[in-house]
Amino acid sequence: MREKIKLIGFYNYTVILTYIGMLIGFMGIMLVLKDNHVWALICLMIAGVCDMFDGTIASTKKDRTKDEKSFGIQIDSLSDLICFGVLPSVWVMSMSDKLGVLSFIPCLFILCGLIRLAYFNVDEANRQAATSERRSYYLGLPITASALAIPAVYVIGMFFKTPMYETGLIALLIVGICYVLPFHLKKPKFVGELLIVGFGAALFCIIIAEAVLR
């Protein structure tokens, strides 16, 4: 009897949140193209929340095969490139209708994100082959940092009337370089996670209020 042909990929609940996050990130890109920058930022932050929990959800399935784990790593990185690489770059670039010399910065930002994610995939595969323990530190800045950095730029621009395009370019340059700098960043504990979540929640509330009141 011939083996039944299946769709390419692995399909279980562990990948659903990653797919949702990617779709929300792509929706943010489309919103930028329609000049809806505030809701695009909201999509960026929601995608960041999805990325926070997709790994935790995946770890609850104890019988995943080696291929399923590898697939999870790959799709997570591909989703991250769309959500936290392309979306922030497009958002910042859309703040100006001119393509000046500094337009290389968003390109560099995406390239640094791509390199970081590809290196992470190799490193994580090797780490999982050697140990089942959870990662205790990051090498370089996690790519999801843009989900807080770009909204912070927007909120700062709201309150202090700073030029959004120039400030956004500076943020992309700093964050992008930090993606590939080989420094050790310890994963936050409970208090650190609370501070990050609190900061993100404050930004989210301000941006939501801005979106609703417009």
Solvent accessible surface area in square Angstrom, and as a share of the most:
residue,aa,sasa,rsa
1,M,246,1.10
2,R,214,0.78
3,E,154,0.69
4,K,168,0.71
5,I,152,0.77
6,K,163,0.69
7,L,142,0.71
8,I,169,0.86
9,G,27,0.26
10,F,71,0.30
11,Y,136,0.52
12,N,36,0.18
13,Y,104,0.40
14,T,11,0.06
15,V,10,0.06
16,I,95,0.48
17,L,36,0.18
18,T,11,0.06
19,Y,73,0.28
20,I,75,0.38
21,G,4,0.04
22,M,53,0.24
23,L,104,0.52
24,I,31,0.16
25,G,0,0.00
26,F,97,0.40
27,M,97,0.43
28,G,0,0.00
29,I,18,0.09
30,M,90,0.40
31,L,42,0.21
32,V,2,0.01
33,L,126,0.63
34,K,163,0.69
35,D,109,0.57
36,N,56,0.29
37,H,30,0.13
38,V,2,0.01
39,W,102,0.36
40,A,0,0.00
41,L,1,0.00
42,I,4,0.02
43,C,10,0.06
44,L,1,0.01
45,M,14,0.06
46,I,62,0.32
47,A,1,0.01
48,G,8,0.08
49,V,78,0.45
50,C,12,0.07
51,D,31,0.16
52,M,104,0.47
53,F,101,0.42
54,D,12,0.06
55,G,44,0.42
56,T,66,0.38
57,I,59,0.30
58,A,13,0.10
59,S,51,0.33
60,T,81,0.47
61,K,47,0.20
62,K,177,0.75
63,D,105,0.54
64,R,47,0.17
65,T,77,0.45
66,K,171,0.72
67,D,89,0.46
68,E,34,0.15
69,K,79,0.33
70,S,50,0.32
71,F,46,0.19
72,G,19,0.19
73,I,23,0.12
74,Q,79,0.35
75,I,24,0.12
76,D,36,0.19
77,S,8,0.05
78,L,114,0.57
79,S,9,0.06
80,D,10,0.05
81,L,34,0.17
82,I,53,0.27
83,C,2,0.01
84,F,2,0.01
85,G,0,0.00
86,V,44,0.25
87,L,2,0.01
88,P,0,0.00
89,S,4,0.02
90,V,39,0.22
91,W,2,0.01
92,V,0,0.00
93,M,39,0.17
94,S,41,0.27
95,M,55,0.25
96,S,33,0.21
97,D,140,0.73
98,K,152,0.64
99,L,147,0.73
100,G,46,0.44
101,V,136,0.78
102,L,91,0.45
103,S,20,0.13
104,F,108,0.45
105,I,10,0.05
106,P,5,0.03
107,C,89,0.53
108,L,60,0.30
109,F,2,0.01
110,I,51,0.26
111,L,89,0.44
112,C,9,0.06
113,G,0,0.00
114,L,85,0.42
115,I,89,0.45
116,R,27,0.10
117,L,13,0.06
118,A,54,0.42
119,Y,125,0.48
120,F,62,0.26
121,N,19,0.10
122,V,94,0.54
123,D,47,0.24
124,E,14,0.06
125,A,53,0.41
126,N,95,0.49
127,R,54,0.20
128,Q,71,0.31
129,A,90,0.70
130,A,89,0.69
131,T,52,0.30
132,S,116,0.75
133,E,127,0.57
134,R,180,0.66
135,R,35,0.13
136,S,75,0.48
137,Y,88,0.33
138,Y,56,0.21
139,L,53,0.27
140,G,0,0.00
141,L,39,0.19
142,P,26,0.17
143,I,7,0.03
144,T,38,0.22
145,A,25,0.19
146,S,1,0.01
147,A,8,0.06
148,L,46,0.23
149,A,24,0.19
150,I,2,0.01
151,P,0,0.00
152,A,18,0.14
153,V,9,0.05
154,Y,10,0.04
155,V,13,0.08
156,I,77,0.39
157,G,6,0.06
158,M,55,0.24
159,F,126,0.52
160,F,149,0.62
161,K,170,0.72
162,T,45,0.26
163,P,81,0.51
164,M,40,0.18
165,Y,34,0.13
166,E,84,0.38
167,T,32,0.19
168,G,0,0.00
169,L,4,0.02
170,I,104,0.53
171,A,15,0.12
172,L,1,0.01
173,L,60,0.30
174,I,99,0.50
175,V,16,0.09
176,G,2,0.02
177,I,73,0.37
178,C,32,0.19
179,Y,4,0.01
180,V,65,0.37
181,L,82,0.41
182,P,102,0.64
183,F,73,0.30
184,H,124,0.55
185,L,69,0.34
186,K,140,0.60
187,K,56,0.24
188,P,48,0.30
189,K,143,0.61
190,F,144,0.60
191,V,102,0.58
192,G,22,0.21
193,E,87,0.39
194,L,97,0.48
195,L,125,0.62
196,I,79,0.40
197,V,72,0.41
198,G,40,0.39
199,F,104,0.43
200,G,10,0.10
201,A,48,0.37
202,A,53,0.41
203,L,9,0.04
204,F,64,0.27
205,C,83,0.49
206,I,54,0.28
207,I,0,0.00
208,I,51,0.26
209,A,46,0.36
210,E,43,0.19
211,A,12,0.09
212,V,102,0.59
213,L,150,0.75
214,R,186,0.68
